[in-house]
Amino acid sequence: MVARAGIVVTGTEVLTGRVPDRNGPWLAEALRRLGVDVGHVVVVGDRPDDLSAALRFLADTGADLVITTGGLGPTADDLTAQLVGQVQGRAPELDVALEGRITEIVARLSRDRGWRMDPGATAAGTRKQAVVPAGAEVIEPVGTAPGLVVPVADGRTGPPVLVLPGPPGELRGMWPAALESPRVRAALAGATELRQRTVRLWGTPESELAATLRGLEGTLDGLEITTCLRGGELEVVTRFGPEHQAGYDALVAAVHGAHGSTVFSTDGAEVDELLARALDTRGWTIATAESCTAGMLVARLTDPAGSSVRVLGGIASYSNGVKTAALGVPAELIDALGAVSAEVAVAMASGVRERLGADVGVGITGIAGPGGGSADKPVGLVHVCVQSPLRSVSRELHVPGGRADVRERTVRVVLQLLLELVAP
């Protein structure tokens, strides 16, 4: 039987979106690599009743292990250890030795960072972090908060709860030690290999892919398939055990057969990485001239490792004066056709390519909104041009949505154009 886990992410700041959840997805993937299936990731605010209810819910789903993140600090709203103890039927007790170790950590941090701390408040906070459920296994702190493995009390049934800190750096730093816990190892003893593969398509409507998958019904047993459409890119993620590899191979062959011209990745690599590989294969460099996207494209180009070899730089030529002075776009061209025009995009691409000495040049000019549009040139109109030593390709885009949508979708389109242009 496959080992299963449930995750509770705590914090009102995460629940309300002020802070993105970086722990739930990371833990889910880390567990998947171990062969552990995650049934639920639950986000709760700093309300005791909600956290207790989430813990009981996950236990009732049959999870072999429940993991919590956050709520281990020295302040009054950090109640995770106490509440986990209540749910597991274990009373709180002060771990004097742990209190001493946390005191040393706090003193060292205070010296290193030049903090001025009130001795009384510091001692009270340290003592709070050292109060743990009776019988819990302590995982040594990476920051100041210890991790815990809290089993259910004798006479009760239910999974152990692995309590981890909320700061992602502390959680990830503590993860290897958490996996060494005898109780965690026992809870995950049923882990088996769980493979996950991703296919990416560009330009295939989700409805067409759905029709292809319907035609394969009855042949997809053992495959958990999810699809997601993001900015024109269709992502197909499949999870399966090794015994279903042949079925997955048949699925990929069927997708290729029906939509082969739009399949651009079968190994999970995103367009940024594939473009970097293609540029390196050719030995080409690239430079960008961006108006409405204002540097978003060059930021994506520099995400893959080794970008300093292939990305020479980018010019955010937002004003007409910069287009002329920095890129050499003729002022009379802008006066005659406007900054948002196919001809200006071409001039920007060739100008940045020449000025920065790049093999590949990109020009982007458009109207991201919310203002600035007209009947002839509405919000969402974007002209792009990509040039290589072999050819030049221009596109006129009409991108729906708000300002962020126009900018982000334009970058996605240009990355795909570049991949088509550069791929050997």
Beta strands, then each sheet from edge to edge (+ up, - down):
strand 1: 4-10
strand 2: 37-44
strand 3: 65-69
strand 4: 92-94
strand 5: 131-133
strand 6: 137-139
strand 7: 147-150
strand 8: 161-164
strand 9: 195-202
strand 10: 224-230
strand 11: 233-240
strand 12: 263-265
strand 13: 286-290
strand 14: 311-316
strand 15: 360-366
strand 16: 381-387
strand 17: 392-398
sheet 1: 2+ 1+ 3+ 8+ 7- 6+
sheet 2: 4+ 5-
sheet 3: 10+ 11- 9+ 12-
sheet 4: 14+ 13+ 15+ 16- 17+
end
